[in-house]
């Protein structure tokens, strides 16, 4: 199936945000007090050779601001997956996976399957870079080329996804870029494809979408050389936690600031203002 939507690689469109996330994980992994250790993030970031993120200003922003949040966010979702796998979930789906390396760095149970969904060029770049490093997945990994605004469910099934097996789903850094109809369809498809016992974790920014377009975001965009506001979908839409609750999921909300405090981290300046609205939603479909 050919998508009618804009396509991007790792240094254009939404792809550049996946690269920024990898830069953030690399900066966090280099800290003595790191919350995560991603041995592949630096190589992935360097291989892209992105002019947008290579300036001294952008690199300083990564070290002083982004790594804190990326460390907290990544650690939280790492633990989500490991708890789900230990609790009997047999497969994971990482939506808009970007340069995610969990299939290579987490300790998955034997026979566990990880499906990564993203644009073809993004997945090709990651595969080529990790292959050159000799990286081997620690789970049965399936890369699924699909646009989440299209019929990605068919591509997922063709890749071997089994909807009868409890699944751990992850939407990390995804929902701000989806238009309302695509977000609604995403949640509906996840629900339809989830066996009882399935789990879902979402990075969610509460409040109105217009609040994401403040001066702080514009300042970060200027320092990175990335027009972030143009990538966001600013139309308001129903709260995803309320949507899932209406479908029979049990939903928990963890404010990012409280998660950070639990890890011994404290957000400062722009981070603190942004993270007042940031929540991690974790949901489970009851057996």
C-alpha positions in Angstrom: 0.0 0.0 0.0 1.3 3.4 -1.0 0.6 6.2 1.4 -0.8 9.5 0.1 0.7 11.4 3.1 4.0 13.2 3.3 6.9 10.8 3.7 10.1 11.6 5.6 13.5 10.2 6.4 15.6 10.7 9.5 16.6 14.2 8.8 13.3 15.6 7.5 9.8 16.1 8.8 8.8 14.2 11.9 11.9 12.0 11.3 14.1 14.8 12.7 12.3 14.5 16.1 13.3 10.8 16.3 16.8 11.9 15.8 16.5 14.5 18.5 15.2 11.8 20.8 18.2 9.6 20.1 20.5 12.6 20.8 18.7 13.0 24.1 19.2 9.3 25.0 22.9 9.6 24.0 23.3 12.6 26.3 21.6 10.8 29.1 23.6 7.6 28.7 26.8 9.7 29.0 25.9 11.0 32.4 27.4 9.5 35.5 24.0 9.6 37.2 22.2 8.2 34.1 18.8 6.6 34.3 19.3 4.5 31.2 22.1 3.1 29.2 21.5 3.1 25.4 24.7 1.8 23.8 23.4 2.5 20.3 22.0 6.1 20.6 25.2 7.9 20.0 26.1 5.9 16.9 22.6 6.4 15.5 22.7 10.2 16.1 26.2 10.5 14.6 25.4 8.4 11.5 22.6 10.8 10.6 25.0 13.7 10.4 22.2 16.2 10.9 23.1 19.9 10.5 20.1 20.8 12.6 21.4 19.1 15.7 25.1 19.4 15.3 25.5 23.1 16.3 27.1 23.9 19.7 23.8 25.5 20.8 21.7 22.4 19.9 24.2 20.1 21.7 24.2 22.2 24.8 20.4 22.2 24.8 20.6 18.4 24.7 22.9 18.2 27.6 21.2 20.8 29.8 17.5 20.2 29.1 16.6 17.3 26.9 18.6 14.5 28.5 16.8 15.0 31.8 13.4 14.5 30.3 14.5 11.8 27.8 16.1 9.9 30.7 12.9 10.0 32.8 10.6 9.2 29.9 12.8 6.3 28.5 13.3 4.8 31.9 9.5 4.9 32.6 8.6 3.1 29.4 11.5 0.6 29.7 10.0 -0.4 33.1 6.5 -0.5 31.6 7.7 -3.1 29.0 9.6 -5.2 31.5 6.6 -5.3 33.9 4.3 -6.2 31.0 6.6 -9.0 29.8 7.0 -10.4 33.3 3.2 -10.2 33.7 2.5 -12.6 30.8 2.3 -10.3 27.8 3.8 -12.0 24.8 4.4 -9.3 22.3 5.1 -5.5 22.1 4.2 -2.9 19.5 6.2 0.3 19.4 4.2 2.9 17.4 6.2 5.4 15.5 9.3 3.7 16.8 11.8 6.0 15.2 15.3 5.2 16.5 14.0 3.1 19.4 16.5 0.4 20.5 14.5 -1.5 23.1 14.4 -4.6 20.9 18.2 -4.6 21.1 19.0 -3.4 24.7 16.2 -4.7 27.0 16.2 -8.2 28.5 13.1 -9.8 26.9 11.8 -13.2 27.8 12.6 -16.1 25.5 10.3 -16.1 22.4 9.0 -12.5 23.0 8.2 -10.6 19.8 8.7 -6.8 19.3 7.0 -5.0 16.4 8.3 -1.6 15.4 6.1 0.6 13.1 7.5 3.6 11.3 8.2 5.1 7.9 10.2 2.9 5.6 13.2 5.3 5.3 13.5 5.7 9.1 13.5 1.9 9.7 16.0 1.4 6.8 18.4 4.0 8.4 18.2 2.3 11.8 18.6 -1.2 10.4 21.6 -0.2 8.3 23.3 1.6 11.2 22.7 -1.1 13.8 23.8 -3.8 11.3 27.1 -2.0 10.8 27.6 -2.1 14.6 26.9 -5.8 14.7 23.9 -5.2 17.0 21.7 -8.2 17.6 18.1 -8.0 18.8 17.3 -9.6 22.2 13.8 -10.4 21.1 12.2 -11.6 17.9 12.1 -8.3 16.1 9.8 -7.3 13.2 10.2 -3.9 11.5 6.9 -2.8 9.9 6.9 -0.1 7.3 3.7 1.8 7.6 2.2 5.3 8.1 0.0 5.6 11.2 -2.4 7.8 9.3 -3.0 4.9 6.9 -4.1 1.2 7.3 -1.1 0.2 9.5 -3.1 -2.6 11.1 -3.0 -4.6 7.9 0.8 -4.2 7.7 1.1 -5.3 11.3 -0.9 -8.4 10.8 1.1 -9.3 7.7 4.3 -9.0 9.8 3.0 -11.8 12.0 1.2 -9.9 14.8 -1.2 -12.2 16.7 -4.2 -10.3 18.1 -5.1 -13.3 20.3 -1.9 -12.8 22.4 -1.8 -10.1 25.1 0.1 -7.1 23.8 2.1 -4.2 25.3 1.6 -1.1 23.2 3.6 2.1 23.3 2.8 5.6 22.0 5.9 7.5 23.0 6.2 11.1 21.6 3.5 10.3 19.1 0.1 11.8 19.8 1.1 15.5 19.4 1.8 14.8 15.7 -1.4 13.0 14.8 -4.5 14.8 13.6 -7.7 14.1 15.7 -9.1 11.5 13.3 -5.8 9.6 13.1 -5.5 9.6 16.9 -9.1 8.3 17.3 -8.5 5.5 14.7 -5.2 4.6 16.5 -6.9 4.1 19.8 -9.8 2.2 18.2 -7.4 -0.1 16.3 -5.3 -0.8 19.5 -8.5 -1.7 21.3 -9.7 -4.0 18.5 -6.3 -5.7 18.3 -5.9 -6.2 22.1 -6.5 -9.5 23.8 -7.6 -9.3 27.4 -4.6 -8.6 29.6 -3.1 -6.2 27.0 -1.4 -3.0 28.2 -0.9 0.4 26.7 1.3 3.3 27.7 1.0 6.8 26.2 2.9 10.0 26.6 0.2 12.6 27.0 0.2 16.4 27.1 -2.9 17.6 29.0 -4.6 20.8 28.3 -5.4 22.4 24.9 -3.2 21.9 21.9 -2.7 25.7 21.6 -0.7 25.6 24.8 1.9 23.6 23.0 2.7 26.6 20.7 4.1 28.9 23.4 7.2 31.0 23.3 9.3 28.2 24.9 8.6 25.8 22.1 9.4 28.4 19.6 12.7 29.1 21.4 13.7 25.5 21.3 12.7 25.3 17.6 15.1 28.2 16.9 18.0 26.6 18.9 17.5 23.3 17.1 16.8 24.8 13.7 13.6 22.7 13.6 10.1 24.1 13.0 8.5 22.1 15.7 5.1 24.0 15.7 4.6 23.1 12.1 4.9 19.4 12.9 2.3 19.5 15.7 -1.4 18.9 15.1 -3.1 21.7 17.1 -6.7 20.6 16.8 -8.2 19.7 20.2 -9.5 16.2 20.7 -10.9 13.9 23.4 -8.6 13.0 26.3 -7.1 9.6 25.4 -7.4 8.3 28.9 -11.1 9.0 28.9 -11.5 7.3 25.5 -9.8 4.2 26.8 -11.8 4.2 30.0 -15.0 4.2 27.9 -13.7 1.1 26.0 -13.2 -0.8 29.3 -9.5 -0.1 30.0 -8.3 0.7 33.5 -6.2 3.8 33.2 -3.6 5.3 35.5 -2.1 8.7 35.2 1.4 9.6 36.4 2.5 13.2 36.1 6.0 13.4 34.6 7.2 15.7 37.4 6.3 13.0 40.0 7.9 10.3 37.9 11.1 12.4 37.7 11.1 13.0 41.5 10.8 9.2 42.0 14.0 8.8 40.0 15.8 11.6 41.9 15.4 14.1 39.0 14.0 17.6 39.0 13.0 19.5 35.9 14.1 23.2 35.6 13.0 26.2 33.6 11.2 25.3 30.4 11.1 21.7 31.3 9.2 22.4 34.5 6.6 24.5 32.7 6.1 21.9 30.0 6.1 19.0 32.3 3.3 20.5 34.4 1.1 19.3 31.6 2.9 16.1 30.8 1.5 12.8 31.9 2.3 9.2 31.3 -0.9 7.1 30.9 -0.8 3.4 31.5 -3.8 1.3 30.7 -4.8 -2.3 31.0 -7.6 -4.2 29.3 -9.0 -6.5 32.0 -9.1 -10.2 31.5 
